[in-house]
Amino acid sequence: MIKKTWLVALLIASFLLIPAVKAEATSESTIVLGNVIGSSVTTLARGLIQGKVRNFKDVIECLGYGMVSGYGFYQAKKQVAAGRTFSGVLLANLSASVIDNVTSGEGPLSYLGFTLPLVRIEIATPLAKKPVALISFSVSPRDAISLVMSLGKSDRASLRGGMLSFEADTPLEEGVRGWAYSIFPTVVSGKPDSVFGHEMVHVVQSLQLMAASPEPFLKDQRREYGKAKFLAFRGVRFQALGLVNDFTLAKLQSYKGYWKEAEAYALVDTN
């Protein structure tokens, strides 16, 4: 049963990565549904791939917590779109943490994670079962490359709403007002705040893809014996779904037909 479910989940997850609507046809109900169903199925797929789904109860938990996290990502996008950047990013990281935990065989709130420019920090809560460390961290090559790209294609860096953000005097090409590489938003000088909100929606989308990506090189959070360390390196996050999305869908579809842009334009009026 589990092998069949694994195959079905992977197939459905792959189709969910392909947007079914254009920007002009994207309604808020479509966005909610896409986030809830998409995160639910990809959570199950990640749990299956990582070997943490062994029975029907695990399937239900992955689907259920995935749905809750998907709605959390939707609300996070709404918040950053409305200019509430810090609270939106916190909610996005909480939603990602729930998926990370459940697909690793832990309780939904065992660890609380937050993605910083070069590392993702995870703090063990009292609900964690025999944690290896009170604080663990992982690194992502995708985020490191994105940071280098953001630095190279901008003129100034600053903290905006608690996020490392960039400002550029020259657009990437004519008509471009902003862009985001992974979790790093860039806005062209003099553009309205709504452009930053648009790029922050892309940041939340990147955190959502990070949470959906199976990570075979992350170490188990649970120790077998001894006392918990204060700090431990958990491993490398390759963010496979984010990379696939960057190099396939982003290249194969029209700008406003691309699912990330369709969602961002539906949530933020940049006029």
KAURVEN-V474920 format. One record per backbone hydrogen bond with DSSP energy under -1.0 kcal/mol. CO is the residue of the C=O (numbers start at 0). NH is the residue of the N-H. If there is no record, write none. Layout:
co->CO nh->NH
co->CO nh->NH
//
This chain:
co->0 nh->4
co->1 nh->5
co->2 nh->6
co->3 nh->7
co->4 nh->8
co->5 nh->9
co->6 nh->10
co->7 nh->11
co->8 nh->12
co->9 nh->13
co->10 nh->14
co->11 nh->15
co->14 nh->17
co->21 nh->24
co->22 nh->25
co->26 nh->30
co->27 nh->31
co->28 nh->32
co->29 nh->33
co->30 nh->34
co->31 nh->35
co->32 nh->36
co->33 nh->37
co->34 nh->38
co->35 nh->39
co->36 nh->40
co->37 nh->41
co->38 nh->42
co->39 nh->43
co->40 nh->44
co->41 nh->45
co->42 nh->46
co->43 nh->47
co->44 nh->48
co->45 nh->49
co->46 nh->51
co->47 nh->50
co->54 nh->58
co->55 nh->59
co->56 nh->60
co->57 nh->61
co->58 nh->62
co->59 nh->63
co->60 nh->64
co->61 nh->65
co->62 nh->66
co->63 nh->67
co->64 nh->68
co->65 nh->69
co->66 nh->70
co->67 nh->71
co->68 nh->72
co->69 nh->73
co->70 nh->74
co->71 nh->75
co->72 nh->76
co->73 nh->77
co->74 nh->78
co->75 nh->79
co->76 nh->80
co->77 nh->81
co->78 nh->83
co->79 nh->82
co->82 nh->84
co->83 nh->87
co->84 nh->88
co->85 nh->89
co->86 nh->90
co->87 nh->91
co->88 nh->92
co->89 nh->93
co->90 nh->94
co->91 nh->95
co->92 nh->96
co->93 nh->97
co->94 nh->98
co->95 nh->99
co->96 nh->100
co->97 nh->101
co->98 nh->102
co->100 nh->103
co->100 nh->105
co->101 nh->104
co->106 nh->109
co->109 nh->124
co->111 nh->122
co->113 nh->120
co->118 nh->115
co->119 nh->137
co->120 nh->113
co->121 nh->135
co->122 nh->111
co->124 nh->127
co->129 nh->222
co->131 nh->228
co->133 nh->123
co->134 nh->231
co->135 nh->121
co->136 nh->233
co->137 nh->119
co->138 nh->236
co->139 nh->143
co->140 nh->144
co->141 nh->145
co->142 nh->146
co->143 nh->147
co->144 nh->148
co->145 nh->149
co->146 nh->150
co->147 nh->151
co->148 nh->152
co->155 nh->166
co->157 nh->164
co->159 nh->162
co->162 nh->159
co->164 nh->157
co->165 nh->186
co->166 nh->154
co->166 nh->155
co->167 nh->188
co->172 nh->175
co->176 nh->187
co->178 nh->185
co->180 nh->183
co->183 nh->180
co->184 nh->165
co->185 nh->178
co->186 nh->167
co->187 nh->190
co->191 nh->194
co->192 nh->196
co->193 nh->197
co->194 nh->198
co->195 nh->199
co->196 nh->200
co->197 nh->201
co->198 nh->202
co->199 nh->203
co->200 nh->204
co->201 nh->205
co->202 nh->206
co->203 nh->207
co->204 nh->208
co->205 nh->209
co->206 nh->210
co->207 nh->211
co->208 nh->212
co->214 nh->217
co->220 nh->131
co->228 nh->133
co->229 nh->134
co->231 nh->136
co->233 nh->218
co->234 nh->138
co->238 nh->242
co->239 nh->243
co->240 nh->244
co->241 nh->245
co->242 nh->246
co->243 nh->247
co->244 nh->249
co->247 nh->251
co->248 nh->252
co->253 nh->257
co->255 nh->22
co->257 nh->261
co->258 nh->262
co->259 nh->263
co->260 nh->264
co->261 nh->265
co->262 nh->266
co->263 nh->267
//
